[in-house]
Amino acid sequence: MGGENPLEMAGRDEMPRNMRKKRIKKAKVSALTRISFLPSVFTMLNLFLGYQALIHVVGAKRNFKLAIYYITASVIMDGFDGTIARLTKTESNFGMQLDSLVDAVTFGLVTAMLAYKWGFQVGYAQAGSIVSFVFLSAGLIRLARFNVFKEAQVMPANTFIGLPIPVGALAVCSVVLIFDDRPPPAGSVGLLLFSFYVLLVSLLMISNIKYRTVKNLAHRESLKTLFLLALVVSSLIIFPDSTIPLLTFSYMISPLLFFLFSRRSPGAEKKAEPASEEQSEA
């Protein structure tokens, strides 16, 4: 009568005897949470720079241009941690998840707040909050999809599906640099164009457009890569306000350029014909 089910009482004497024979294998927590020190240092530097950028976006003394410089430095740190992990063969699932969480803060949340505070500080705050939230949502979806593709190993090593979120963040920052920290006036066409531009960047991040990576470039042509890297770094230091938009917009339209170049290249058609013949013979 004590409110207990008779069926439960009948099974209590037999279940422990059967369960004693089975041992549940526990996963080693130390193996699942293994942290690689050097790549994690750059990941934490990425988070610190993003945190500093957020302070300059929402703080009492706003400085959007300095916040953009911090975000740009975060992009560089984000490239270093993955490269170092591959070179030292210390890649881990924990490091990938930590890097994605940091990217969600630095390039997702901080950039969304930058778009909201800069573009809609003179009016239309409700519309600005929606546009900024769409960018944040698209960035998080982009990161989650990247992790799923990487774990399933269905994505080539030299290809990104959709615009990477660091480039999406720089795409928003580039507009601020082009307009020299002057937001579009309320009710103007510029404000409407900025809203559509942020939505376009959000759409590119969750699209199926393929973007090339530069992971294998250093192994093929090391001298040219070092020269190009030195040129980019020096340009970023001397002319950051023009170099950041130029590099960002060039990468954003790179799939279109690759498509047009591959169609107009005379050697591409000649290489494609023997391949098709071999496939037909097979």
NORRACOR-V112914 format. One record per residue. N is the residue number from 1. SS is DSSP state (A for helix, B for strand, O for the rest). BURIAL is b if it has 24 or more other ideal C-beta (glycine too) atoms within 12 Angstrom, else e. D_FIRST is the distance of its C-alpha to the first C-alpha in whole Angstrom. Layout:
BEGIN
n=N ss=SS burial=BURIAL d_first=D_FIRST
n=N ss=SS burial=BURIAL d_first=D_FIRST
END
This chain:
BEGIN
n=1 ss=O burial=e d_first=0
n=2 ss=O burial=e d_first=4
n=3 ss=O burial=e d_first=5
n=4 ss=O burial=e d_first=7
n=5 ss=O burial=e d_first=9
n=6 ss=A burial=e d_first=9
n=7 ss=A burial=e d_first=13
n=8 ss=A burial=e d_first=13
n=9 ss=A burial=e d_first=12
n=10 ss=A burial=e d_first=14
n=11 ss=A burial=e d_first=17
n=12 ss=A burial=e d_first=17
n=13 ss=A burial=e d_first=19
n=14 ss=A burial=e d_first=22
n=15 ss=A burial=e d_first=22
n=16 ss=A burial=e d_first=24
n=17 ss=A burial=e d_first=26
n=18 ss=A burial=e d_first=27
n=19 ss=A burial=e d_first=28
n=20 ss=O burial=e d_first=30
n=21 ss=O burial=e d_first=33
n=22 ss=O burial=e d_first=33
n=23 ss=O burial=e d_first=35
n=24 ss=O burial=e d_first=35
n=25 ss=O burial=e d_first=38
n=26 ss=O burial=e d_first=39
n=27 ss=O burial=e d_first=42
n=28 ss=O burial=e d_first=44
n=29 ss=A burial=e d_first=44
n=30 ss=A burial=e d_first=48
n=31 ss=A burial=e d_first=49
n=32 ss=A burial=e d_first=47
n=33 ss=O burial=e d_first=49
n=34 ss=O burial=e d_first=52
n=35 ss=O burial=b d_first=55
n=36 ss=O burial=b d_first=58
n=37 ss=A burial=e d_first=60
n=38 ss=A burial=e d_first=63
n=39 ss=A burial=b d_first=62
n=40 ss=A burial=b d_first=59
n=41 ss=A burial=e d_first=62
n=42 ss=A burial=b d_first=64
n=43 ss=A burial=b d_first=60
n=44 ss=A burial=b d_first=60
n=45 ss=A burial=b d_first=63
n=46 ss=A burial=b d_first=62
n=47 ss=A burial=b d_first=60
n=48 ss=A burial=e d_first=62
n=49 ss=A burial=b d_first=65
n=50 ss=A burial=b d_first=62
n=51 ss=A burial=b d_first=61
n=52 ss=A burial=b d_first=64
n=53 ss=A burial=b d_first=65
n=54 ss=A burial=b d_first=62
n=55 ss=A burial=e d_first=64
n=56 ss=A burial=b d_first=67
n=57 ss=A burial=b d_first=65
n=58 ss=A burial=e d_first=63
n=59 ss=O burial=e d_first=65
n=60 ss=O burial=e d_first=67
n=61 ss=O burial=e d_first=70
n=62 ss=O burial=e d_first=70
n=63 ss=O burial=e d_first=72
n=64 ss=A burial=b d_first=71
n=65 ss=A burial=b d_first=74
n=66 ss=A burial=b d_first=72
n=67 ss=A burial=b d_first=69
n=68 ss=A burial=b d_first=70
n=69 ss=A burial=b d_first=72
n=70 ss=A burial=b d_first=69
n=71 ss=A burial=b d_first=67
n=72 ss=A burial=b d_first=70
n=73 ss=A burial=b d_first=70
n=74 ss=A burial=b d_first=66
n=75 ss=A burial=b d_first=67
n=76 ss=A burial=b d_first=69
n=77 ss=A burial=b d_first=66
n=78 ss=A burial=b d_first=64
n=79 ss=A burial=b d_first=67
n=80 ss=A burial=b d_first=67
n=81 ss=A burial=b d_first=64
n=82 ss=A burial=b d_first=63
n=83 ss=A burial=b d_first=67
n=84 ss=A burial=b d_first=66
n=85 ss=A burial=b d_first=63
n=86 ss=A burial=b d_first=65
n=87 ss=A burial=e d_first=68
n=88 ss=O burial=e d_first=66
n=89 ss=O burial=e d_first=63
n=90 ss=O burial=b d_first=60
n=91 ss=O burial=b d_first=59
n=92 ss=O burial=b d_first=55
n=93 ss=A burial=e d_first=52
n=94 ss=A burial=e d_first=51
n=95 ss=A burial=b d_first=55
n=96 ss=A burial=b d_first=55
n=97 ss=A burial=b d_first=52
n=98 ss=A burial=b d_first=53
n=99 ss=A burial=b d_first=56
n=100 ss=A burial=b d_first=55
n=101 ss=A burial=b d_first=53
n=102 ss=A burial=b d_first=56
n=103 ss=A burial=b d_first=58
n=104 ss=A burial=b d_first=55
n=105 ss=A burial=b d_first=56
n=106 ss=A burial=b d_first=60
n=107 ss=A burial=b d_first=61
n=108 ss=A burial=b d_first=58
n=109 ss=A burial=b d_first=57
n=110 ss=A burial=b d_first=61
n=111 ss=A burial=b d_first=63
n=112 ss=A burial=b d_first=61
n=113 ss=A burial=b d_first=61
n=114 ss=A burial=b d_first=65
n=115 ss=A burial=b d_first=65
n=116 ss=A burial=b d_first=64
n=117 ss=A burial=b d_first=65
n=118 ss=A burial=b d_first=69
n=119 ss=A burial=b d_first=69
n=120 ss=O burial=b d_first=67
n=121 ss=O burial=b d_first=68
n=122 ss=O burial=e d_first=71
n=123 ss=O burial=e d_first=68
n=124 ss=O burial=b d_first=66
n=125 ss=A burial=e d_first=63
n=126 ss=A burial=e d_first=60
n=127 ss=A burial=b d_first=62
n=128 ss=A burial=b d_first=63
n=129 ss=A burial=e d_first=59
n=130 ss=A burial=e d_first=58
n=131 ss=A burial=b d_first=61
n=132 ss=A burial=b d_first=60
n=133 ss=A burial=e d_first=56
n=134 ss=A burial=b d_first=58
n=135 ss=A burial=b d_first=60
n=136 ss=A burial=b d_first=57
n=137 ss=A burial=b d_first=54
n=138 ss=A burial=b d_first=57
n=139 ss=A burial=b d_first=57
n=140 ss=A burial=b d_first=54
n=141 ss=A burial=b d_first=53
n=142 ss=A burial=b d_first=57
n=143 ss=A burial=b d_first=55
n=144 ss=A burial=b d_first=52
n=145 ss=A burial=b d_first=54
n=146 ss=A burial=b d_first=56
n=147 ss=A burial=b d_first=53
n=148 ss=A burial=e d_first=52
n=149 ss=A burial=e d_first=55
n=150 ss=A burial=b d_first=56
n=151 ss=A burial=e d_first=53
n=152 ss=A burial=e d_first=54
n=153 ss=O burial=e d_first=57
n=154 ss=O burial=e d_first=58
n=155 ss=O burial=e d_first=61
n=156 ss=O burial=e d_first=64
n=157 ss=O burial=e d_first=65
n=158 ss=O burial=e d_first=68
n=159 ss=B burial=b d_first=67
n=160 ss=B burial=b d_first=64
n=161 ss=B burial=b d_first=63
n=162 ss=O burial=b d_first=63
n=163 ss=O burial=b d_first=65
n=164 ss=O burial=b d_first=64
n=165 ss=A burial=b d_first=62
n=166 ss=A burial=b d_first=64
n=167 ss=A burial=b d_first=67
n=168 ss=A burial=b d_first=65
n=169 ss=A burial=b d_first=65
n=170 ss=A burial=b d_first=69
n=171 ss=A burial=b d_first=70
n=172 ss=A burial=b d_first=68
n=173 ss=A burial=b d_first=70
n=174 ss=A burial=b d_first=73
n=175 ss=A burial=b d_first=74
n=176 ss=A burial=b d_first=74
n=177 ss=A burial=b d_first=76
n=178 ss=A burial=b d_first=78
n=179 ss=O burial=b d_first=78
n=180 ss=O burial=e d_first=79
n=181 ss=O burial=b d_first=76
n=182 ss=O burial=e d_first=77
n=183 ss=O burial=b d_first=74
n=184 ss=O burial=b d_first=75
n=185 ss=O burial=e d_first=76
n=186 ss=O burial=e d_first=73
n=187 ss=O burial=e d_first=74
n=188 ss=O burial=e d_first=76
n=189 ss=A burial=e d_first=76
n=190 ss=A burial=e d_first=76
n=191 ss=A burial=b d_first=72
n=192 ss=A burial=e d_first=71
n=193 ss=A burial=e d_first=73
n=194 ss=A burial=b d_first=71
n=195 ss=A burial=b d_first=67
n=196 ss=A burial=e d_first=68
n=197 ss=A burial=b d_first=69
n=198 ss=A burial=b d_first=66
n=199 ss=A burial=b d_first=64
n=200 ss=A burial=b d_first=67
n=201 ss=A burial=b d_first=66
n=202 ss=A burial=b d_first=62
n=203 ss=A burial=b d_first=63
n=204 ss=A burial=b d_first=65
n=205 ss=A burial=b d_first=62
n=206 ss=O burial=b d_first=59
n=207 ss=O burial=e d_first=62
n=208 ss=O burial=e d_first=63
n=209 ss=O burial=b d_first=66
n=210 ss=B burial=e d_first=67
n=211 ss=B burial=b d_first=69
n=212 ss=B burial=b d_first=70
n=213 ss=O burial=b d_first=70
n=214 ss=O burial=b d_first=72
n=215 ss=O burial=e d_first=70
n=216 ss=O burial=e d_first=73
n=217 ss=A burial=e d_first=76
n=218 ss=A burial=e d_first=76
n=219 ss=A burial=e d_first=76
n=220 ss=A burial=e d_first=79
n=221 ss=O burial=e d_first=82
n=222 ss=A burial=e d_first=81
n=223 ss=A burial=e d_first=84
n=224 ss=A burial=e d_first=84
n=225 ss=A burial=e d_first=80
n=226 ss=A burial=e d_first=81
n=227 ss=A burial=e d_first=84
n=228 ss=A burial=e d_first=82
n=229 ss=A burial=e d_first=79
n=230 ss=A burial=e d_first=82
n=231 ss=A burial=e d_first=83
n=232 ss=A burial=b d_first=80
n=233 ss=A burial=e d_first=79
n=234 ss=A burial=e d_first=83
n=235 ss=A burial=e d_first=83
n=236 ss=A burial=b d_first=79
n=237 ss=A burial=e d_first=81
n=238 ss=A burial=e d_first=84
n=239 ss=O burial=e d_first=83
n=240 ss=A burial=b d_first=79
n=241 ss=A burial=b d_first=79
n=242 ss=A burial=e d_first=81
n=243 ss=A burial=b d_first=80
n=244 ss=A burial=b d_first=76
n=245 ss=A burial=b d_first=76
n=246 ss=A burial=e d_first=79
n=247 ss=A burial=b d_first=77
n=248 ss=A burial=b d_first=74
n=249 ss=A burial=b d_first=75
n=250 ss=A burial=e d_first=77
n=251 ss=A burial=b d_first=74
n=252 ss=A burial=b d_first=72
n=253 ss=O burial=e d_first=75
n=254 ss=A burial=b d_first=75
n=255 ss=A burial=b d_first=73
n=256 ss=A burial=e d_first=76
n=257 ss=A burial=e d_first=79
n=258 ss=A burial=e d_first=77
n=259 ss=A burial=e d_first=77
n=260 ss=A burial=e d_first=81
n=261 ss=A burial=e d_first=82
n=262 ss=A burial=e d_first=81
n=263 ss=A burial=e d_first=82
n=264 ss=A burial=e d_first=86
n=265 ss=O burial=e d_first=86
n=266 ss=A burial=e d_first=88
n=267 ss=A burial=e d_first=87
n=268 ss=A burial=e d_first=83
n=269 ss=A burial=e d_first=85
n=270 ss=A burial=e d_first=87
n=271 ss=A burial=e d_first=84
n=272 ss=A burial=e d_first=81
n=273 ss=A burial=e d_first=84
n=274 ss=A burial=e d_first=84
n=275 ss=A burial=e d_first=80
n=276 ss=A burial=e d_first=80
n=277 ss=A burial=e d_first=82
n=278 ss=A burial=e d_first=80
n=279 ss=A burial=e d_first=77
n=280 ss=A burial=e d_first=79
n=281 ss=A burial=e d_first=80
n=282 ss=O burial=e d_first=77
END
